[in-house]
């Protein structure tokens, strides 16, 4: 089974960014506890070039690049349940 | 031009800086709004391209087309974006929709990433200019338009802080009505430019209007423009040039000694003469003579012919003893034949200006304006004539236009009605029916800044050209085409009443013409 790869793009430590991070932590620790999961947080204020390469428009933006399908979610990720649903997680097989 | 407190950044878009009284307000963001196909993207790209030519780097934020498409599409205007990118003069911020992207919104967000990318791009190439094209695309991709509006406000204020002069394009749904969709004008409303692509009488007409520049001046009203390959947007700033016309008292010959005398000593240089008449009255002859007279005194002469082919014109000229071919070989004459239907009047004007610039003539003739009138709206035609006239007058040239009247006897043409106030002199050529015979009559109707012969004189055309003779004495109503013959005794009585001194000494022998 492939590794779950997540990238979260934020623009500074805003309340929205903090809400998104806490939702993600909760999801990874509780709902994806048995999975190999990697989360990288990128602050676009410090790394604008990466935002350019990934063509990030809004913040926060969460990108799931593995497993497929590729997903791009914008917003502060208000609920874990909705997030799992949108991301197609946990993987079915 | 005026005591403006607000500094301008010349855009470099031909003609636009004229109507903007120098350029866009520096360090501010101007909203450029227009319907689909109104050349907003070209404006946005040209703003940067013109800046680069002045050594000012620019950032292009694209919400709609991909950078690849823009690089390809703009190459036709001569803008090598890929090279400018390599030279660090142009940078893209690519916000175009990604094919694989399916944006899911979950909770609240802002456009902090976009702002960071724009700021990064501006700083990394030290941009002076920035274009964002176009706002509509981002509103359709994000559901929360309130957030988008607020974030755009943040971007605009960041640009102001960075000292960047920006162009922001936006869609309109109709040519007249609200400035832009989504209420974007509310926050960038300091400066608004509107591009229009109108359909008038089934003819496309592009115009640009500066709706407002807060706290500073600009030309009012809309101005025609065209989009041409190799250049981009070309605005024709009518009012701006109209004010600066000069006029000189230097006379130059029409090519016909009798006509010169009727005009009080020849045409004026820096003036435009309109020759109006029905078909076959001798308009082309007059244009031909005018050209040949220029060449004879070593002046460069340029003839734009819209009605007859080259062969036809040259054959006609030979018939009057004028060798156009030899004159062209000598480099003093240039004859350009063109079908007016091929292109729009705006493009025609630019083409003609370019030819005039290249050949640098002292004389220009257009035969005939009526042919051009067919391809445009009345307003468009009038603007064309004003544009061409002021251009010719600026160059210290003498100009001659011909216009065709639709009826054989009397009458006036639409051409005449719409441009007679623009031209300096008007000469009418008319058929005159005299006891069952068609004769030709000529009169100088108007000669700005000079006295002139007021008679309606008979003229004939033979293998040596035009010969002007005596005034018609026993007929009235020639100009209206409603002839009334007057009995000789009545003429005698009237002559005695007004003592016409001229009639005896101006009646000349018809065969003396140069």
Interface residues (C-beta under 8 A of the other chain):
Chain A: X9 X10 X11 X12 X14 X16 X19 X20 X44 X45 X48 X49 X51 X52 X55 X56 X57 X58 X59 X60 X61 X70 X71 X72 X73 X74 X75 X76 X77 X78 X82 X83 X86
Chain B: X93 X94 X95 X98 X100 X101 X102 X103 X104 X105 X106 X107 X108 X109 X110 X111 X112 X113 X114 X115 X116 X117 X119 X120 X121 X138 X141 X142
